[in-house]
Amino acid sequence: MNRLLYIKASPRGSRSHSVAVADAFVEQWKAVNPGAEVAVRNLFEMDLPPFDGDRIMAKYNIMHGRSHSLDEKRAWTEVEAVIEDFASFHRYAFAVPMWNFGVPYRLKQYFDIIVQPGYTVGMNEKGYFGMLEGKKAFVAYASGGTYAEGNPVETWDYQSTWLRMILGFIGITDVVWAEARGMLLDGRESRRSDAVVRAAELARGF
Ligand SMILES: Cc1cc2nc3c(=O)[nH]c(=O)nc-3n(C[C@H](O)[C@H](O)[C@H](O)COP(=O)(O)O)c2cc1C
């Protein structure tokens, strides 16, 4: 069954550039995959469990082969529900703004929840391996400035570099993207339109 999870990491609704680009991708993907299921998770509107004391203890219990207390077990059940939801899809679309050169804190929180030993990351004699295999992701990036190669601040982009790394860490290595960069600079309209066109193109073969 064709199932795509659309994850929105901008709280800006219809003003969001990353959401506009990701919307173009998702609409085109729906058009070429009639009958496929698309589910949306708006990270700033949904209830995400905090990754706090009991949940961290539960994570370490799993890593060290210890059993959970009742409170830890209860807290971990909520983590498992978020992981189960994410892992049940085989295609992903992300709308991701740049915030302070990285990703918005709700997206970081989301990954702090879903990156877990034995669920999305395994360990063998060679080290860690990602457990979510055979999946693909599209990412729409937006930022106020530009970080292209040759730009003096090109190394300040911890948004796309981190997201690609963490997706690869859990096994999602097939990742494509469209970028709406310079959204606080002159000429933003044409750069955003180019990103929308690229997103729709990418959706056709996804
Ligand atoms: C809290 C915050 C931090 C930001 N930090 C950066 C930054 O480090 N670099 C940058 O180029 N733009 C930065 N911006 C600008 C946003 O990346 C830009 O407005 C982008 O369009 C946001 O994506 P959205 O339109 O999908 O919400 C920041 C915006 C906010 C609200």
Ligand as a Chemical Component Dictionary entry (heavy atoms), coordinates in Angstrom:
data_LIG
# 
_chem_comp.id                   LIG 
_chem_comp.type                 NON-POLYMER 
_chem_comp.pdbx_formal_charge   0 
_chem_comp.three_letter_code    LIG 
# 
loop_
_chem_comp_atom.comp_id 
_chem_comp_atom.atom_id 
_chem_comp_atom.alt_atom_id 
_chem_comp_atom.type_symbol 
_chem_comp_atom.charge 
_chem_comp_atom.model_Cartn_x 
_chem_comp_atom.model_Cartn_y 
_chem_comp_atom.model_Cartn_z 
_chem_comp_atom.pdbx_ordinal 
LIG C1  C1  C 0 13.405 31.551 15.051 1  
LIG C2  C2  C 0 13.908 31.792 13.651 2  
LIG C3  C3  C 0 15.257 31.619 13.369 3  
LIG C4  C4  C 0 15.724 31.806 12.068 4  
LIG N1  N1  N 0 17.052 31.559 11.805 5  
LIG C5  C5  C 0 17.507 31.657 10.531 6  
LIG C6  C6  C 0 18.860 31.329 10.227 7  
LIG O1  O1  O 0 19.657 30.934 11.068 8  
LIG N2  N2  N 0 19.272 31.463 8.939  9  
LIG C7  C7  C 0 18.431 31.869 7.945  10 
LIG O2  O2  O 0 18.879 31.923 6.789  11 
LIG N3  N3  N 0 17.133 32.166 8.205  12 
LIG C8  C8  C 0 16.664 32.072 9.464  13 
LIG N4  N4  N 0 15.342 32.355 9.746  14 
LIG C9  C9  C 0 14.451 32.748 8.628  15 
LIG C10 C10 C 0 13.636 31.548 8.149  16 
LIG O3  O3  O 0 14.473 30.450 7.825  17 
LIG C11 C11 C 0 12.813 31.934 6.930  18 
LIG O4  O4  O 0 11.885 32.925 7.305  19 
LIG C12 C12 C 0 12.079 30.753 6.321  20 
LIG O5  O5  O 0 11.238 31.201 5.306  21 
LIG C13 C13 C 0 11.262 30.004 7.385  22 
LIG O6  O6  O 0 10.599 28.901 6.801  23 
LIG P1  P1  P 0 8.995  28.888 6.637  24 
LIG O7  O7  O 0 8.695  30.048 5.712  25 
LIG O8  O8  O 0 8.704  27.570 6.025  26 
LIG O9  O9  O 0 8.413  29.049 8.001  27 
LIG C14 C14 C 0 14.844 32.210 11.032 28 
LIG C15 C15 C 0 13.496 32.413 11.339 29 
LIG C16 C16 C 0 13.023 32.201 12.622 30 
LIG C17 C17 C 0 11.556 32.395 12.916 31 
# 
loop_
_chem_comp_bond.comp_id 
_chem_comp_bond.atom_id_1 
_chem_comp_bond.atom_id_2 
_chem_comp_bond.value_order 
_chem_comp_bond.pdbx_ordinal 
LIG C1  C2  SING 1  
LIG C2  C3  SING 2  
LIG C2  C16 DOUB 3  
LIG C3  C4  DOUB 4  
LIG C4  N1  SING 5  
LIG C4  C14 SING 6  
LIG N1  C5  DOUB 7  
LIG C5  C6  SING 8  
LIG C5  C8  SING 9  
LIG C6  O1  DOUB 10 
LIG C6  N2  SING 11 
LIG N2  C7  SING 12 
LIG C7  O2  DOUB 13 
LIG C7  N3  SING 14 
LIG N3  C8  DOUB 15 
LIG C8  N4  SING 16 
LIG N4  C9  SING 17 
LIG N4  C14 SING 18 
LIG C9  C10 SING 19 
LIG C10 O3  SING 20 
LIG C10 C11 SING 21 
LIG C11 O4  SING 22 
LIG C11 C12 SING 23 
LIG C12 O5  SING 24 
LIG C12 C13 SING 25 
LIG C13 O6  SING 26 
LIG O6  P1  SING 27 
LIG P1  O7  DOUB 28 
LIG P1  O8  SING 29 
LIG P1  O9  SING 30 
LIG C14 C15 DOUB 31 
LIG C15 C16 SING 32 
LIG C16 C17 SING 33 
# 
